[in-house]
Amino acid sequence: MRLGPRGERSNRPNREDTGDVKPNPCRMSDPRSRREFIVDAGRLALGAALAGPLTALTQATPPTKVDWNQLARNLDGTLLMPGSPAYTEATLIRNLRYAKNLPAAVASVKTARDVATSIRFARDHGVPLVTRSGGHSFAGYSTGPGLVIDLNGMTRVTVDPTTGRMRCVGAATNEDVAVAGQPHGRAVAGGQCPTVGIPGFTLGGGLGFYMRQHGLAIDALVETEMVTADGKVVTANRAEHPELFWACRGGGGGNFGINTSFTFQTFVVPAHVTIFSLTWKGDACARAFLAFQELLQEAPDGLGAVAHFAVDAQETGSPTPTLRVFGQVASMSAERTERMFARVEARAKPIERLFRSETFWAAKEWLAEDTGPPNAFAERSRYFPRPLGRSGAEAIVDALSRAPVRTGNGLSVETPFFAWGGAVNRVDPTATAFYHRRDLWLQAVSASWSLEADPEDVQRLREWQDTFYQRMARYGSDRAYQNFVDPRLKDPLRAYYAGNLARLRRIKRAYDPGNVFTFAQSIR
Ligand SMILES: Cc1cc2nc3c(=O)[nH]c(=O)nc-3n(C[C@H](O)[C@H](O)[C@H](O)COP(=O)(O)OP(=O)(O)OC[C@H]3O[C@@H](n4cnc5c(N)ncnc54)[C@H](O)[C@@H]3O)c2cc1C
């Protein structure tokens, strides 16, 4: 889902490309007035249908047409109802498996006050609510049957050149952050998918190619403004609401409130970095992986890398496993980087290799891989605190050679191993809500398919994915990355939060006693 050919830009129209990111013009230019979005009589039944857990908790009354109209009038932004083009655009999500889970309405908010108004409305009327920023939740957690509070209409990114702090308001994306930082020669440790939203990405940790040098996105978070379940706008940092601030650094999106801004301490980008890419096929993949794993354990923090296993589909018979190790090294020449990799190449000769010096921004562009348009996918993940042995590496290659992928059957698989360590691991597992601080790898097992694929093929693909995932259990931990949400996990909260779960539960009870922010894997 992340690491295909380059060029992915959006499952939504582009924003204006300026440092001060304006609300997406397409989203704001719907010619109809707010009144025309007002719910029609036929949709009134929705109110009753929506009366879910919140109603039971608060004894709220389901919203009537008049109530929805009142909400529309109370917003500085716009209430989008089914049938409008803006509603259709606002409900597009990355994982098409969940695209039919459409909301009763979308509050396209403009201010924190709008967010508070929307939360109160949902509480008063027992309407389930979810927050939406980039829409990239693997499990579609930013859509649902009730009210979606969409922050895209308030997006703005600004950099204070004196302090080097960057403030991301609303639903800024990785791309917005890069565009805002470039004129100042500054960056935050963002991810490589341009359209991922900073809110979801940050709340779950935020991994990327700079993390071994600069830490996760949360490690640079200075403060966040958020609206809590009682509709209050609060600032959380080390001094104010410190427990909430702790929870927002890895406690996962959608759990504690709605974060309307994030302020990061940026880093000064190096003038040059070296990008590298080496590819192997077939049995050589296991040897190459083990050789790179040795290098990784001694490599400087400036190395950011992914060991990306995938397959070459064949017309008939088994697909061929491939391994591409790629990434960047900060402040190291191409020649030195090549010398560093010589020991890997000596163990397994790559079929393709590249080492090139680039500017930081050109490298960022090169590393921003295309994931194509939205598709259907399922992803599982696992942390590995210790190096994999030969049998572990061979198990990966063996599993890939059994993937039910054929030319033209619309299925694909990949299993990237994200190189962990460095600055990420120098933070104590309990210093933030992000527990995974002693690992060497994060593996994702990704399966995706076109909506036209044969359902039996898709079933086989999912079985293959589960079998492979289980097979890797003996080599790694039972922890998973909270940003790669996985509905198939038996004990998701333990997998995501491990030793920090009890504290997160206490914070949840303190800030959201009525469980207003709830979804399938929310903290409870
Ligand atoms: C193509 C692709 C590439 C990815 N690449 C990376 C990567 O390089 N590194 C990485 O770490 N992760 C990556 N991810 C995972 C990504 O970080 C998570 O899916 C993240 O949750 C997406 O955030 P979002 O704002 O785009 O999504 P959304 O679906 O809008 O939100 C995700 C969750 O956060 C909640 N949420 C959204 N906004 C807010 C808010 N303002 N306040 C409180 N809760 C909120 C939502 O309700 C939902 O539960 C990738 C995902 C995809 C699909």
The ligand as an SDF file (V2000), in Angstrom:
LIG
                    3D

 53 58  0  0  0  0  0  0  0  0999 V2000
   -0.8720    4.8700    1.4860 C   0  0  0  0  0  0  0  0  0  0  0  0
   -0.5020    4.9310    2.9370 C   0  0  0  0  0  0  0  0  0  0  0  0
    0.8010    5.2420    3.2980 C   0  0  0  0  0  0  0  0  0  0  0  0
    1.1690    5.3150    4.6500 C   0  0  0  0  0  0  0  0  0  0  0  0
    2.4710    5.6150    4.9810 N   0  0  0  0  0  0  0  0  0  0  0  0
    2.8030    5.7340    6.2920 C   0  0  0  0  0  0  0  0  0  0  0  0
    4.1340    6.0810    6.6820 C   0  0  0  0  0  0  0  0  0  0  0  0
    5.0100    6.2950    5.8390 O   0  0  0  0  0  0  0  0  0  0  0  0
    4.4030    6.1920    8.0100 N   0  0  0  0  0  0  0  0  0  0  0  0
    3.4430    5.9720    8.9750 C   0  0  0  0  0  0  0  0  0  0  0  0
    3.7520    6.1160   10.1630 O   0  0  0  0  0  0  0  0  0  0  0  0
    2.1890    5.6270    8.6240 N   0  0  0  0  0  0  0  0  0  0  0  0
    1.8520    5.5050    7.3250 C   0  0  0  0  0  0  0  0  0  0  0  0
    0.5750    5.1530    6.9820 N   0  0  0  0  0  0  0  0  0  0  0  0
   -0.4070    4.9000    8.0570 C   0  0  0  0  0  0  0  0  0  0  0  0
   -1.0030    6.2130    8.5030 C   0  0  0  0  0  0  0  0  0  0  0  0
   -0.1020    6.8810    9.3600 O   0  0  0  0  0  0  0  0  0  0  0  0
   -2.3060    5.9440    9.2770 C   0  0  0  0  0  0  0  0  0  0  0  0
   -3.2100    5.2970    8.4370 O   0  0  0  0  0  0  0  0  0  0  0  0
   -2.8900    7.2420    9.8140 C   0  0  0  0  0  0  0  0  0  0  0  0
   -3.8390    6.9380   10.8100 O   0  0  0  0  0  0  0  0  0  0  0  0
   -3.5410    8.0560    8.7110 C   0  0  0  0  0  0  0  0  0  0  0  0
   -3.9250    9.3080    9.1870 O   0  0  0  0  0  0  0  0  0  0  0  0
   -4.9640   10.1710    8.3210 P   0  0  0  0  0  0  0  0  0  0  0  0
   -5.1730   11.4320    9.0450 O   0  0  0  0  0  0  0  0  0  0  0  0
   -4.5250   10.2000    6.9080 O   0  0  0  0  0  0  0  0  0  0  0  0
   -6.2310    9.2280    8.3290 O   0  0  0  0  0  0  0  0  0  0  0  0
   -7.7240    9.3100    8.9010 P   0  0  0  0  0  0  0  0  0  0  0  0
   -8.3450    8.0740    8.3090 O   0  0  0  0  0  0  0  0  0  0  0  0
   -8.3640   10.6070    8.5950 O   0  0  0  0  0  0  0  0  0  0  0  0
   -7.5470    9.1690   10.4370 O   0  0  0  0  0  0  0  0  0  0  0  0
   -6.9320    8.0330   11.0400 C   0  0  0  0  0  0  0  0  0  0  0  0
   -7.4700    7.8790   12.4710 C   0  0  0  0  0  0  0  0  0  0  0  0
   -7.1890    9.0490   13.2240 O   0  0  0  0  0  0  0  0  0  0  0  0
   -8.4050    9.6850   13.6320 C   0  0  0  0  0  0  0  0  0  0  0  0
   -8.2270   11.1220   13.4310 N   0  0  0  0  0  0  0  0  0  0  0  0
   -8.0900   11.7660   12.2500 C   0  0  0  0  0  0  0  0  0  0  0  0
   -7.9110   13.0550   12.4590 N   0  0  0  0  0  0  0  0  0  0  0  0
   -7.9210   13.2570   13.7940 C   0  0  0  0  0  0  0  0  0  0  0  0
   -7.7740   14.4050   14.6140 C   0  0  0  0  0  0  0  0  0  0  0  0
   -7.5870   15.6000   14.0840 N   0  0  0  0  0  0  0  0  0  0  0  0
   -7.8520   14.2450   15.9540 N   0  0  0  0  0  0  0  0  0  0  0  0
   -8.0560   13.0320   16.5140 C   0  0  0  0  0  0  0  0  0  0  0  0
   -8.2010   11.9170   15.7750 N   0  0  0  0  0  0  0  0  0  0  0  0
   -8.1250   12.0210   14.4250 C   0  0  0  0  0  0  0  0  0  0  0  0
   -9.4850    9.0990   12.7520 C   0  0  0  0  0  0  0  0  0  0  0  0
  -10.7490    9.1530   13.3630 O   0  0  0  0  0  0  0  0  0  0  0  0
   -8.9700    7.6890   12.5330 C   0  0  0  0  0  0  0  0  0  0  0  0
   -9.2780    6.8870   13.6520 O   0  0  0  0  0  0  0  0  0  0  0  0
    0.1940    5.0650    5.6460 C   0  0  0  0  0  0  0  0  0  0  0  0
   -1.1140    4.7550    5.2720 C   0  0  0  0  0  0  0  0  0  0  0  0
   -1.4640    4.6720    3.9370 C   0  0  0  0  0  0  0  0  0  0  0  0
   -2.8660    4.3040    3.5640 C   0  0  0  0  0  0  0  0  0  0  0  0
  1  2  1  0
  2  3  1  0
  2 52  2  0
  3  4  2  0
  4  5  1  0
  4 50  1  0
  5  6  2  0
  6  7  1  0
  6 13  1  0
  7  8  2  0
  7  9  1  0
  9 10  1  0
 10 11  2  0
 10 12  1  0
 12 13  2  0
 13 14  1  0
 14 15  1  0
 14 50  1  0
 15 16  1  0
 16 17  1  0
 16 18  1  0
 18 19  1  0
 18 20  1  0
 20 21  1  0
 20 22  1  0
 22 23  1  0
 23 24  1  0
 24 25  2  0
 24 26  1  0
 24 27  1  0
 27 28  1  0
 28 29  2  0
 28 30  1  0
 28 31  1  0
 31 32  1  0
 32 33  1  0
 33 34  1  0
 33 48  1  0
 34 35  1  0
 35 36  1  0
 35 46  1  0
 36 37  1  0
 36 45  1  0
 37 38  2  0
 38 39  1  0
 39 40  1  0
 39 45  2  0
 40 41  1  0
 40 42  2  0
 42 43  1  0
 43 44  2  0
 44 45  1  0
 46 47  1  0
 46 48  1  0
 48 49  1  0
 50 51  2  0
 51 52  1  0
 52 53  1  0
M  END
$$$$
